């Protein structure tokens, strides 16, 4: 049986893992390779690394640390951050990443999704979406969320973008619900369920994990394929082995 | 005899990851698209990520199709590399190496199955093989693919995703794993170690 995935997310800045609240005020959490190894040993199913300043600074991901991770890690990992072309994606994939995730550059130029899918296959192409509910009740996409001074609210509806991204060749969607992110009050199950209803590729929930029950709820109610979290894992608030045992007891298929 | 392992450079982006996985086992593998070097290896690995048609095109350009077909030493195809061992793939209706009968089919999407099949899924043992020594029935491996091989007498292990498909295959000296041993933690390392012991 295909199991649901637990994915620690490591936000990388200047070679270290950091975490902030609502994307601001980042605090250092530790070295990239050390944390990656720890999560692998604890039973994480996959890792995501976001070079959070690459896109706002208009540069590509630093492939040196991608290669360091690939040498030691024997579970899949995805790299995100400022990947704007097939050449840049190729460099990251050849350095050992299994998937690349694109967000702001795909919004600038949606053809990038088609180009990456054609060059490497849809299974390598993850589209990350930062989404927030507006005053009119509609979920819309945000861009350049790595830098609060540059973050832009777009007119694009989140559901429209999910639809377009998968038609263009996204092999997986990571939906980061910004309203829930960093405040540990649970995943945005309503929004994730709405996206799930139109999403035919694997869907990863991101933003809001604070307790064991939040993971159970997002799998049970939004039927996502994977749940991503950062601070609850980095801080040790939720140990991954305990989380996976709990979820299995709750009837969620888990690799243990 | 000292093992000399060659990774066939068929353009797959996972070739580096497979090389690192072997290095973690203390084994140095060379990447090569040189016919003589490939023929001289004790073990040959055909990695691969991507689509069948460019994968075959790359082997053709490197004049490696007959070289791979003629190999007598243990050969392990990984993911797309396993798929290329079969006769054909529905993916762009591509003729493949034809070393194992059967054709790769796209997972049915009309049933609500999410495609690609991505994540950790369990292996059901169908036939004993040294390649799967010390791997338990139900062990988890990491998959990511949209096309799958049918079951046959060559199936060593199967996996279920909208029906059973071949997860590990063998025909003569040609072995294949649909999952990624280089990304399947301890289970993957065991498969690679077993392969090198063949």
Interface residues (C-beta under 8 A of the other chain):
Chain A: X1 X2 X3 X4 X5 X40 X45 X46 X67 X70 X71 X72 X74 X75 X76 X90 X93 X94 X95 X96 X98 X120 X121 X122 X123 X124 X171 X172 X200 X201 X202 X203 X225 X226 X255
Chain B: X13 X14 X16 X17 X20 X21 X23 X24 X49 X50 X51 X109 X114 X115 X116 X117 X118 X119 X120 X121 X122 X140 X142 X144 X145 X146 X160 X161 X180 X182 X183 X184 X185 X186 X188 X189
